[in-house]
C-alpha cells in the first residue's frame, strides 16, 4: 500500500486541483495506518464474506440469464441507481472499472433477448480467487429469486474456471444483501473492510 508521505503528497495535489473531499476504496485493517496518519477517518464499515466454492446454491432455472451487451448498459445503470444509495451507485466509468478489476470477468444480466432486465452481476477471477464485484436487482423484483440465481451463476462459473474461494463485501446496513449472501453459503471473515474519508481545507 501507499506510504504516509505518498498519501500526503497526493492530498496536496488534489487540494491544489480544487478537490474538497477524498474517499478511499474499501481497505483491510492492515492497510489503514498510513491513511489514519494522514488525517482520514471512518466513513463506512463493510462486511467481508468468503465462500469456499464447495457447496454452491442450486441453479434457479426459472430465472433466465445471458451475457450483458453494450446496449444493456443504460438499463443496468438504471437498476444500479435504484438498488443502491447515491454514494454507492455506479456510473458508466465505475461499472467499467468493476468489469476490468480482474484479469478475467463475467458480466451477466437476467431476462431473455428482447425482455426487460431485472438484475445483473459482475464476477471476476484473479488466479484462484474469485470476486463477486457487483450485484444489483431491480427493487420492484425483490424476493423473486433473482439475486440468488445471479449468485449461484457466479459461484458456479468461478468454480468451473478454477477458483478455490470467492469473496464479496456489502454495507453493514444492507441487511437484505447480507442475508442473501449468507443464505448462499458465504461466511463472515473475522474482520471487515472500511471506507475512509478526509475533507480538504480551502482558503
C-alpha positions in Angstrom: 0.0 0.0 0.0 1.0 3.7 -0.2 3.2 5.3 2.4 2.1 8.2 4.6 4.3 10.6 2.6 2.9 9.4 -0.7 -0.7 9.9 0.6 0.1 13.3 1.8 1.7 14.3 -1.5 -1.4 13.1 -3.3 -3.7 15.0 -1.0 -1.7 18.2 -1.6 -2.1 17.6 -5.4 -5.8 17.1 -5.1 -6.3 20.1 -2.9 -4.4 22.2 -5.4 -6.8 20.9 -8.1 -9.8 22.2 -6.1 -10.9 18.8 -4.7 -12.7 19.2 -1.4 -13.4 15.7 -0.2 -11.4 12.5 -0.7 -12.6 8.9 -0.1 -10.7 5.7 -0.2 -11.7 2.4 -1.6 -12.6 -0.5 0.8 -9.5 -1.1 2.9 -8.4 -4.0 5.1 -7.4 -3.4 8.7 -3.7 -3.8 7.8 -4.0 -1.0 5.2 -5.4 1.7 7.4 -2.3 3.0 9.2 -0.9 5.5 6.6 -4.4 6.8 5.8 -5.2 7.4 9.5 -1.8 9.1 10.0 -2.8 11.4 7.1 -6.0 12.6 8.7 -8.5 10.2 7.3 -11.4 9.0 9.4 -14.1 6.3 9.1 -16.9 6.8 6.6 -18.5 3.4 6.4 -17.9 -0.2 7.5 -18.4 -3.2 5.2 -19.0 -6.8 5.8 -16.4 -9.0 4.1 -17.6 -12.6 3.3 -16.0 -15.7 1.9 -17.3 -18.8 0.1 -15.3 -22.0 -0.2 -17.0 -23.0 -3.5 -17.6 -26.5 -2.2 -21.3 -26.3 -1.7 -22.9 -23.8 -4.0 -26.6 -22.9 -4.4 -28.6 -24.9 -6.9 -29.3 -23.2 -10.2 -32.6 -21.2 -10.2 -34.0 -22.5 -13.5 -36.9 -20.1 -13.5 -34.6 -17.1 -13.9 -33.2 -16.7 -17.4 -29.7 -15.2 -17.8 -27.5 -14.1 -20.6 -24.2 -12.3 -21.3 -24.6 -8.5 -21.0 -24.3 -6.5 -24.2 -23.2 -2.8 -24.6 -26.8 -1.8 -25.4 -27.8 -3.2 -22.0 -25.7 -0.6 -20.1 -28.4 2.1 -19.7 -30.8 -0.4 -18.2 -28.1 -1.9 -16.0 -27.1 1.6 -14.7 -30.7 2.5 -14.0 -31.2 -0.7 -11.9 -27.9 0.1 -10.1 -29.1 3.6 -9.3 -32.3 2.3 -7.8 -30.7 -0.6 -5.9 -28.0 1.5 -4.1 -28.0 4.8 -2.4 -26.3 7.7 -4.2 -22.9 7.2 -2.6 -22.6 3.6 -3.7 -24.4 3.8 -7.1 -22.1 3.3 -10.2 -21.8 5.5 -13.2 -20.6 4.2 -16.6 -16.9 4.6 -15.6 -17.5 2.8 -12.2 -19.2 -0.1 -14.0 -16.3 -0.3 -16.5 -13.9 -0.4 -13.5 -15.8 -3.2 -11.9 -15.6 -5.3 -15.1 -11.9 -4.6 -15.6 -10.8 -5.0 -12.0 -9.7 -8.6 -12.5 -7.9 -10.4 -15.4 -11.0 -12.5 -16.2 -14.6 -11.3 -15.7 -18.2 -12.4 -16.3 -20.9 -9.8 -16.8 -24.4 -11.3 -16.8 -28.0 -9.9 -16.9 -31.3 -11.5 -16.2 -34.0 -11.7 -18.8 -34.2 -13.2 -22.3 -33.4 -11.5 -25.6 -35.8 -8.6 -26.0 -37.1 -8.9 -22.5 -36.6 -6.3 -19.7 -33.5 -6.7 -17.5 -34.3 -7.2 -13.8 -30.8 -7.7 -12.4 -27.2 -8.1 -13.2 -23.9 -9.4 -11.7 -20.2 -8.8 -12.4 -17.9 -11.6 -11.3 -14.1 -11.6 -11.5 -11.3 -14.1 -11.1 -7.6 -13.5 -10.4 -5.6 -16.7 -10.1 -7.5 -19.0 -7.8 -9.5 -16.2 -6.1 -13.0 -15.1 -7.2 -14.8 -11.9 -6.5 -18.5 -11.1 -6.8 -17.7 -7.5 -7.8 -21.2 -6.2 -8.2 -24.8 -7.5 -7.9 -28.0 -5.5 -8.2 -31.6 -6.4 -8.5 -34.4 -4.1 -9.6 -36.2 -3.2 -6.3 -39.5 -3.9 -8.0 -38.4 -7.5 -8.5 -37.1 -8.3 -5.0 -38.0 -11.7 -3.5 -38.3 -13.4 -6.9 -35.1 -15.5 -6.6 -33.2 -13.2 -9.0 -30.4 -12.3 -6.5 -30.0 -16.0 -5.6 -29.9 -17.0 -9.3 -27.2 -14.5 -10.0 -25.1 -15.6 -7.0 -25.4 -19.2 -8.0 -24.4 -18.5 -11.5 -21.4 -16.5 -10.4 -20.2 -19.2 -7.9 -20.7 -22.0 -10.4 -18.7 -20.1 -13.1 -15.8 -19.3 -10.6 -15.6 -23.0 -9.6 -15.5 -24.1 -13.2 -12.8 -21.6 -14.0 -10.5 -22.9 -11.3 -11.2 -20.6 -8.4 -10.9 -22.0 -4.9 -12.6 -19.2 -2.9 -15.0 -16.3 -3.7 -15.1 -13.0 -1.8 -17.9 -10.4 -1.6 -18.4 -7.3 0.5 -21.5 -5.3 1.4 -22.5 -2.4 3.6 -23.2 -3.2 7.2 -26.6 -1.7 6.9 -27.6 -3.6 3.8 -29.4 -6.4 5.7 -31.1 -7.8 2.5 -27.8 -8.4 0.7 -26.1 -9.8 3.8 -29.0 -12.3 4.3 -28.8 -13.3 0.6 -25.0 -14.0 0.7 -25.2 -15.9 4.0 -28.1 -18.0 2.6 -26.0 -18.8 -0.4 -23.2 -20.2 1.8 -20.9 -17.1 2.3 -19.5 -16.8 5.8 -18.2 -13.6 7.5 -14.5 -13.0 7.6 -13.1 -12.2 11.1 -12.6 -8.5 10.1 -14.5 -6.4 7.6 -13.4 -3.5 5.5 -13.5 0.2 6.0 -14.0 3.2 3.6 -12.2 6.3 4.9 -12.7 9.9 4.1 -10.9 13.3 4.5 -12.1 16.8 4.0 -9.5 19.2 2.3 -9.4 22.8 3.5 -9.6 25.6 1.0 -8.9 29.3 1.5 
